[in-house]
């Protein structure tokens, strides 16, 4: 499964490690993805989402119902 946040859309980024001698090697910046289970009153059931740390904060601010509505409007699965 891909490491993509269902709320913010954050995904893996790529870059370079640069050593002291300035040799460059490839690296990846992984997203801090967590599985989080919420009770969605509008659906009347629990919803499990794959969220980044920023996505969890977004759900805390906006509320789970607003976030679920956005995900469904984009055609995402819950």
N, CA, C and O atoms as a MOPAC input file, in Angstrom:
PM7 MOZYME 1SCF
protein

 N      0.83700 1    -1.17500 1     0.00000 1
 C      0.00000 1     0.00000 1     0.00000 1
 C      0.88400 1     1.24200 1     0.00000 1
 O      1.92000 1     1.27700 1     0.66500 1
 N      0.47200 1     2.25100 1    -0.74400 1
 C      1.30400 1     3.44200 1    -0.84400 1
 C      1.22800 1     4.28100 1     0.41600 1
 O      0.24000 1     4.24100 1     1.14800 1
 N      2.27500 1     5.03200 1     0.65500 1
 C      2.34500 1     5.88400 1     1.84500 1
 C      1.81500 1     7.26200 1     1.47700 1
 O      2.58900 1     8.19800 1     1.27500 1
 N      0.48200 1     7.38600 1     1.38900 1
 C     -0.15800 1     8.64600 1     1.03800 1
 C     -1.22000 1     8.95400 1     2.08300 1
 O     -2.00400 1     8.08100 1     2.45800 1
 N     -1.24300 1    10.19000 1     2.54900 1
 C     -2.24200 1    10.62500 1     3.52400 1
 C     -3.57600 1    10.82700 1     2.80800 1
 O     -3.62400 1    11.45400 1     1.75000 1
 N     -4.66100 1    10.29600 1     3.38300 1
 C     -5.97300 1    10.41200 1     2.76100 1
 C     -6.56000 1    11.81200 1     2.89800 1
 O     -7.48500 1    12.15600 1     2.16300 1
 N     -6.05400 1    12.62300 1     3.81000 1
 C     -6.59700 1    13.96200 1     4.01900 1
 C     -5.77200 1    15.00700 1     3.27000 1
 O     -6.32300 1    15.78200 1     2.48800 1
 N     -4.47900 1    15.03600 1     3.49700 1
 C     -3.63800 1    16.08200 1     2.91100 1
 C     -3.03800 1    15.69300 1     1.56800 1
 O     -2.61500 1    16.56400 1     0.80800 1
 N     -2.99200 1    14.40500 1     1.26300 1
 C     -2.39600 1    13.95400 1     0.00600 1
 C     -0.88000 1    13.91500 1     0.04800 1
 O     -0.24100 1    13.74000 1    -0.98900 1
 N     -0.29100 1    14.07400 1     1.22700 1
 C      1.17100 1    14.04700 1     1.35400 1
 C      1.69000 1    12.67300 1     0.95700 1
 O      1.10700 1    11.65300 1     1.32500 1
 N      2.78300 1    12.64700 1     0.20700 1
 C      3.35800 1    11.38800 1    -0.23300 1
 C      4.87800 1    11.45000 1    -0.14900 1
 O      5.44800 1    12.48900 1     0.18500 1
 N      5.52400 1    10.34100 1    -0.45000 1
 C      6.97100 1    10.23000 1    -0.33900 1
 C      7.64800 1    11.24400 1    -1.26100 1
 O      7.23800 1    11.43200 1    -2.40700 1
 N      8.70000 1    11.89800 1    -0.73700 1
 C      9.49800 1    12.83300 1    -1.53300 1
 C     10.90600 1    12.25600 1    -1.67300 1
 O     11.34900 1    11.47000 1    -0.83700 1
 N     11.59400 1    12.65000 1    -2.72500 1
 C     12.93400 1    12.14400 1    -2.98100 1
 C     13.94200 1    13.28200 1    -2.94400 1
 O     13.62300 1    14.42700 1    -3.26500 1
 N     15.15600 1    12.94800 1    -2.54900 1
 C     16.20400 1    13.94900 1    -2.47300 1
 C     17.55600 1    13.28300 1    -2.47500 1
 O     17.69800 1    12.16200 1    -2.96200 1
 N     18.55000 1    13.95800 1    -1.93800 1
 C     19.91900 1    13.45600 1    -1.91800 1
 C     20.49500 1    13.58900 1    -0.52000 1
 O     20.23100 1    14.56200 1     0.18700 1
 N     21.30300 1    12.57600 1    -0.12500 1
 C     22.19700 1    12.72800 1     1.01500 1
 C     23.47100 1    13.36100 1     0.47600 1
 O     23.94500 1    12.99100 1    -0.59800 1
 N     24.01900 1    14.30400 1     1.21000 1
 C     25.26900 1    14.92700 1     0.80000 1
 C     26.27500 1    14.71400 1     1.91800 1
 O     26.08500 1    15.20500 1     3.03100 1
 N     27.35100 1    13.97900 1     1.62400 1
 C     28.35800 1    13.66900 1     2.63700 1
 C     29.30100 1    14.85000 1     2.83400 1
 O     29.20000 1    15.87300 1     2.15600 1
 N     30.20100 1    14.68400 1     3.75900 1
 C     31.19200 1    15.72600 1     4.03600 1
 C     32.04200 1    16.01900 1     2.79500 1
 O     32.44300 1    17.15900 1     2.56100 1
 N     32.30900 1    14.97900 1     2.00700 1
 C     33.09900 1    15.16500 1     0.78800 1
 C     32.22300 1    15.55600 1    -0.41000 1
 O     32.70500 1    15.61300 1    -1.54100 1
 N     30.95800 1    15.82100 1    -0.16100 1
 C     29.97000 1    16.23400 1    -1.16400 1
 C     29.62200 1    15.15700 1    -2.17900 1
 O     29.17800 1    15.46700 1    -3.28400 1
 N     29.82100 1    13.89100 1    -1.81400 1
 C     29.28100 1    12.81300 1    -2.64600 1
 C     27.77900 1    12.77400 1    -2.42200 1
 O     27.30900 1    12.86100 1    -1.28700 1
 N     27.03800 1    12.64400 1    -3.49600 1
 C     25.58100 1    12.65700 1    -3.38400 1
 C     25.02000 1    11.26500 1    -3.63900 1
 O     25.37500 1    10.61900 1    -4.62500 1
 N     24.14500 1    10.80600 1    -2.75300 1
 C     23.44900 1     9.53100 1    -2.91800 1
 C     21.95600 1     9.77000 1    -2.74700 1
 O     21.53900 1    10.66900 1    -2.01700 1
 N     21.16500 1     8.96300 1    -3.42100 1
 C     19.71600 1     9.14000 1    -3.38100 1
 C     19.14400 1     8.73500 1    -2.02900 1
 O     19.67300 1     7.84600 1    -1.36200 1
 N     18.07500 1     9.38500 1    -1.63700 1
 C     17.36900 1     9.03100 1    -0.42100 1
 C     15.89300 1     9.36400 1    -0.60000 1
 O     15.51100 1    10.01300 1    -1.57400 1
 N     15.06400 1     8.91600 1     0.34700 1
 C     13.64100 1     9.25300 1     0.29200 1
 C     13.19000 1     9.78200 1     1.63900 1
 O     13.65700 1     9.34600 1     2.69100 1
 N     12.27600 1    10.73000 1     1.57900 1
 C     11.69000 1    11.31200 1     2.77100 1
 C     10.30000 1    10.69200 1     2.92100 1
 O      9.36700 1    11.07600 1     2.21600 1
 N     10.16600 1     9.72900 1     3.84400 1
 C      8.88600 1     9.06100 1     4.04500 1
 C      7.94200 1     9.93100 1     4.86300 1
 O      8.37200 1    10.70600 1     5.71700 1
 N      6.66100 1     9.79100 1     4.58900 1
 C      5.62600 1    10.51500 1     5.32100 1
 C      5.31000 1     9.73300 1     6.59100 1
 O      5.30800 1     8.50200 1     6.57900 1
 N      5.04500 1    10.43700 1     7.67700 1
 C      4.71900 1     9.81300 1     8.95800 1
 C      3.25500 1     9.36100 1     8.92800 1
 O      2.38200 1    10.04300 1     9.46700 1
 N      2.98900 1     8.21200 1     8.29900 1
 C      1.62700 1     7.69600 1     8.12100 1
 C      1.23300 1     6.84800 1     9.32500 1
 O      1.98000 1     5.97200 1     9.76000 1
 N      0.04400 1     7.12600 1     9.85300 1
 C     -0.51200 1     6.36900 1    10.97600 1
 C     -1.90600 1     5.89600 1    10.58400 1
 O     -2.61700 1     6.57700 1     9.84500 1
 N     -2.29400 1     4.71800 1    11.08900 1
 C     -3.68400 1     4.28100 1    10.94100 1
 C     -4.45300 1     4.80400 1    12.13600 1
 O     -4.05200 1     4.57500 1    13.27800 1
 N     -5.55600 1     5.50600 1    11.89300 1
 C     -6.32300 1     6.11700 1    12.97200 1
 C     -7.78300 1     5.76800 1    12.77500 1
 O     -8.29900 1     5.83500 1    11.65900 1
 N     -8.45000 1     5.39600 1    13.86100 1
 C     -9.85000 1     4.96600 1    13.80500 1
 C    -10.70200 1     6.02700 1    14.48200 1
 O    -10.46100 1     6.38700 1    15.63400 1
 N    -11.70300 1     6.52700 1    13.75600 1
 C    -12.60000 1     7.56800 1    14.26100 1
 C    -14.03800 1     7.07700 1    14.20700 1
 O    -14.39200 1     6.24900 1    13.36700 1
 N    -14.85500 1     7.59200 1    15.10400 1
 C    -16.29700 1     7.36800 1    15.03800 1
 C    -16.88700 1     8.50000 1    14.20600 1
 O    -16.72500 1     9.67600 1    14.53200 1
 N    -17.57500 1     8.13000 1    13.12800 1
 C    -18.18700 1     9.12400 1    12.24600 1
 C    -19.69600 1     9.12100 1    12.49300 1
 O    -20.38600 1     8.22300 1    12.01100 1
 N    -20.22500 1    10.10000 1    13.23000 1
 C    -21.66200 1    10.12600 1    13.52500 1
 C    -22.52900 1    10.22000 1    12.26800 1
 O    -23.62800 1     9.66700 1    12.23800 1
 N    -22.05000 1    10.91400 1    11.22900 1
 C    -22.84000 1    11.05200 1    10.00200 1
 C    -23.03300 1     9.70800 1     9.30500 1
 O    -24.05300 1     9.49100 1     8.65200 1
 N    -22.05500 1     8.80100 1     9.43900 1
 C    -22.15700 1     7.47800 1     8.82200 1
 C    -22.70400 1     6.43700 1     9.79000 1
 O    -23.19200 1     5.38600 1     9.37500 1
 N    -22.61700 1     6.73800 1    11.08600 1
 C    -23.07800 1     5.79400 1    12.09500 1
 C    -22.16100 1     4.59100 1    12.26100 1
 O    -22.61300 1     3.50900 1    12.63600 1
 N    -20.87000 1     4.77600 1    11.98200 1
 C    -19.91400 1     3.67600 1    12.10100 1
 C    -18.51100 1     4.22900 1    12.31000 1
 O    -18.27600 1     5.43200 1    12.20000 1
 N    -17.57900 1     3.31800 1    12.61700 1
 C    -16.18400 1     3.69800 1    12.73800 1
 C    -15.55200 1     3.75700 1    11.34700 1
 O    -15.92400 1     3.00500 1    10.44600 1
 N    -14.60300 1     4.65300 1    11.19600 1
 C    -13.88400 1     4.82800 1     9.94100 1
 C    -12.39300 1     4.75500 1    10.25400 1
 O    -11.91200 1     5.45400 1    11.14600 1
 N    -11.65900 1     3.91500 1     9.52700 1
 C    -10.21200 1     3.83000 1     9.69000 1
 C     -9.54700 1     4.56100 1     8.53200 1
 O     -9.78600 1     4.25100 1     7.36500 1
 N     -8.71000 1     5.53200 1     8.87200 1
 C     -8.04000 1     6.34100 1     7.86000 1
 C     -6.53700 1     6.18700 1     7.98400 1
 O     -6.01800 1     5.93000 1     9.07100 1
 N     -5.82600 1     6.34700 1     6.85300 1
 C     -4.36100 1     6.37200 1     6.84700 1
 C     -3.96800 1     7.84000 1     6.75900 1
 O     -4.10600 1     8.46900 1     5.70900 1
 N     -3.47300 1     8.38600 1     7.88400 1
 C     -3.23300 1     9.81300 1     7.98100 1
 C     -1.79100 1    10.11700 1     8.32500 1
 O     -1.12700 1     9.34800 1     9.02000 1
 N     -1.31200 1    11.25200 1     7.83000 1
 C     -0.03000 1    11.78200 1     8.28700 1
 C     -0.27800 1    12.49700 1     9.60400 1
 O     -1.42500 1    12.71700 1     9.99200 1
 N      0.79300 1    12.85900 1    10.28800 1
 C      0.65400 1    13.59400 1    11.54300 1
 C     -0.09100 1    14.90700 1    11.29600 1
 O     -0.91500 1    15.31400 1    12.11600 1
 N      0.19100 1    15.56800 1    10.18200 1
 C     -0.51500 1    16.80300 1     9.82800 1
 C     -1.99000 1    16.52700 1     9.55700 1
 O     -2.84900 1    17.34100 1     9.89600 1
 N     -2.28800 1    15.37000 1     8.94100 1
 C     -3.67600 1    15.00200 1     8.67500 1
 C     -4.47200 1    14.77800 1     9.95100 1
 O     -5.65200 1    15.12500 1    10.01300 1
 N     -3.83700 1    14.19900 1    10.97500 1
 C     -4.50200 1    13.98800 1    12.26600 1
 C     -4.86300 1    15.32800 1    12.88700 1
 O     -5.95300 1    15.48900 1    13.43600 1
 N     -3.94000 1    16.30000 1    12.80200 1
 C     -4.22100 1    17.63900 1    13.32700 1
 C     -5.36000 1    18.29900 1    12.55300 1
 O     -6.18400 1    19.00400 1    13.13700 1
 N     -5.40700 1    18.07400 1    11.24600 1
 C     -6.47500 1    18.63800 1    10.42300 1
 C     -7.82800 1    18.08600 1    10.84300 1
 O     -8.80500 1    18.83100 1    10.92200 1
 N     -7.89400 1    16.78600 1    11.11300 1
 C     -9.14900 1    16.17200 1    11.56700 1
 C     -9.55300 1    16.75100 1    12.92300 1
 O    -10.73600 1    16.98900 1    13.16500 1
 N     -8.58400 1    16.97800 1    13.80400 1
 C     -8.88700 1    17.55600 1    15.10800 1
 C     -9.48200 1    18.95400 1    14.98100 1
 O    -10.37900 1    19.31400 1    15.74300 1
 N     -8.99800 1    19.74100 1    14.03500 1
 C     -9.47100 1    21.12100 1    13.86900 1
 C    -10.82300 1    21.16000 1    13.15200 1
 O    -11.74900 1    21.81900 1    13.62500 1
 N    -10.94800 1    20.46600 1    12.01900 1
 C    -12.14600 1    20.56400 1    11.17800 1
 C    -13.26300 1    19.63800 1    11.60600 1
 O    -14.43400 1    19.92900 1    11.36400 1
 N    -12.92100 1    18.51800 1    12.24400 1
 C    -13.93300 1    17.53600 1    12.62000 1
 C    -13.98200 1    16.40400 1    11.61300 1
 O    -13.73000 1    16.59900 1    10.42500 1
 N    -14.31000 1    15.21700 1    12.10400 1
 C    -14.28400 1    14.02600 1    11.24900 1
 C    -15.35500 1    14.07200 1    10.16700 1
 O    -15.12100 1    13.59100 1     9.05800 1
 N    -16.53100 1    14.64000 1    10.46000 1
 C    -17.60200 1    14.66300 1     9.45900 1
 C    -17.22800 1    15.50900 1     8.24100 1
 O    -17.50500 1    15.11700 1     7.10800 1
 N    -16.60000 1    16.66900 1     8.46900 1
 C    -16.18400 1    17.52200 1     7.35600 1
 C    -15.09600 1    16.85000 1     6.52800 1
 O    -15.09800 1    16.94100 1     5.30000 1
 N    -14.16900 1    16.17800 1     7.19600 1
 C    -13.08300 1    15.50100 1     6.49600 1
 C    -13.61900 1    14.32700 1     5.68100 1
 O    -13.21800 1    14.12900 1     4.53400 1
 N    -14.52400 1    13.54900 1     6.27100 1
 C    -15.12100 1    12.41100 1     5.55800 1
 C    -15.88900 1    12.90000 1     4.33800 1
 O    -15.83900 1    12.26500 1     3.28400 1
 N    -16.59900 1    14.01600 1     4.46300 1
 C    -17.34000 1    14.57000 1     3.32800 1
 C    -16.39400 1    14.94800 1     2.19500 1
 O    -16.70400 1    14.71200 1     1.02800 1
 N    -15.23700 1    15.53600 1     2.52500 1
 C    -14.25400 1    15.89700 1     1.50500 1
 C    -13.67800 1    14.66700 1     0.80400 1
 O    -13.51800 1    14.64900 1    -0.41600 1
 N    -13.37300 1    13.64700 1     1.59200 1
 C    -12.80300 1    12.41000 1     1.01700 1
 C    -13.80900 1    11.76100 1     0.07500 1
 O    -13.45100 1    11.30500 1    -1.01000 1
 N    -15.06100 1    11.72400 1     0.49300 1
 C    -16.09800 1    11.11700 1    -0.37200 1
 C    -16.33600 1    11.95600 1    -1.61900 1
 O    -16.60300 1    11.40300 1    -2.68600 1
 N    -16.24600 1    13.27000 1    -1.51100 1
 C    -16.44800 1    14.14200 1    -2.67600 1
 C    -15.34900 1    13.91300 1    -3.71000 1
 O    -15.59100 1    14.04200 1    -4.91000 1
 N    -14.13500 1    13.57100 1    -3.25200 1
 C    -13.02900 1    13.27300 1    -4.16000 1
 C    -13.11900 1    11.86400 1    -4.71700 1
 O    -12.35400 1    11.50900 1    -5.61300 1
 N    -14.04000 1    11.05100 1    -4.20400 1
 C    -14.18300 1     9.68900 1    -4.66900 1
 C    -13.29300 1     8.70200 1    -3.93700 1
 O    -13.05900 1     7.59900 1    -4.43000 1
 N    -12.79000 1     9.08400 1    -2.76400 1
 C    -11.91200 1     8.20300 1    -1.98300 1
 C    -12.69600 1     7.15900 1    -1.21900 1
 O    -13.87500 1     7.34400 1    -0.92000 1
 N    -12.02900 1     6.05400 1    -0.90500 1
 C    -12.64800 1     4.98500 1    -0.13500 1
 C    -12.44300 1     5.21900 1     1.33700 1
 O    -11.43400 1     5.79000 1     1.75000 1
 N    -13.41200 1     4.77300 1     2.14100 1
 C    -13.29700 1     4.88300 1     3.59300 1
 C    -13.23200 1     3.51300 1     4.20800 1
 O    -13.13200 1     3.38800 1     5.42900 1

